[in-house]
Amino acid sequence: MPVAGLKVRHTAAVWLTADVTVLRARVHAAGHYDTATTREQLLMDAFLARTERYQRLMIDAVDRLGLDHIGTGAGHTVADLAESVLAAVGAQDAVGRRAAGG
């Protein structure tokens, strides 16, 4: 028996995802990867491996469940992302899911 969608007034959900190359670039920049010690680089590499695995699992689950998600890759401004989120929310007929055929 399918589980009914959550129906709470004024509630919506949109998953924001990032491409692995974007995640890697952000971690390397924030951690000063190029000037980090070998040990620090290994820690960043381990963190990235876990992050990339989580990202793959999350996107697979979101896709399998038919939930709305938006890629936040390079080149998107905050205003663009906010507009995309609001558009996705406006098309939802259940939390996280747009109307059939939408």
N, C-alpha and C positions, 0 to 999 in steps of 0.2 A: 504494500500500500504506500503510495507516494506521500511524503511529508508535505503538509501545506506550508506555503510561504509565510514568513513572518509578516504580519500586517499591523504596524504600529504607526499611527498618524505622525506625520512629519519626521519619519525615519527613512533613511536611504543608505545605500552602501555602494561604493565603487572602489575596487582594488587598484592601487597604483603600483605599477611594476617598472623595473628598469632593466635595460639590456645589460648583459654581463660586462661588456666593454665599458659601459658608463660606470658601473659599480667599481670595476677594477681601477679606472682612471681616478675616481674620487678617493678611493682608499690610498692609492699610491701618492696622490697629491697631498692629502691630509697627513699622511705618515712620512712625507719626505723620503719616499722609497729609494730614490737615487742616491741619497747621502746617508741612508740608514746603515747600521751595522748588519752583518750577515744574520745574526740572531734576530734582530728586529725585522729584517726582511722575511725570515722564516715564519715569524709570528704573524706578519701581515698576510703571507701566502696561505697559512693555515686558516686564518680568519676568512679570507676570500674564498677558499675551497668550501667552507661551511656555508657561507653566504650564497654562493652560486648554487650549491645543492638545495638549500632552502628555497631559493628563487625558482628553480626548476620544479620542485615539488609543489610549491604554491601555485604557479601558473598552470600546471597540469590539473590540480584540484579545481581551480577557478574555472578553467575551460570545461572540465568534465561536468561540473555542476551548473554550467551555463550562467555564471555570474559575470557582471560587467567588470571590465578592467581596462585601464588606459596605460599605455606605455609612456614613461616620463623621460625618454631618451634625450640625448643632446639636441639642442636647438629649440626646445620648448621653453617658452617663458612661463612664469608663474601665472600671469594673466591668461595665457592660452590654456594651461592645465585647469585653472579654475573654471574657465568657460566650458571645457570638455566635460569636467565633472558635473557641472550644473546641467548640461545638456543630457548626459547619461541619466542623472537623477530624474530629470523631467520626463524621461521616456519609461521609467520603471513603473510596473504595476504591482510589484512585490519587492521587498527589500533585496537589493542586489541584482534584480532581474528586470530587463526591459520587457515591455509588452510583446506578446507573440507577434512575430512578423516585423518587429521594430528594429 
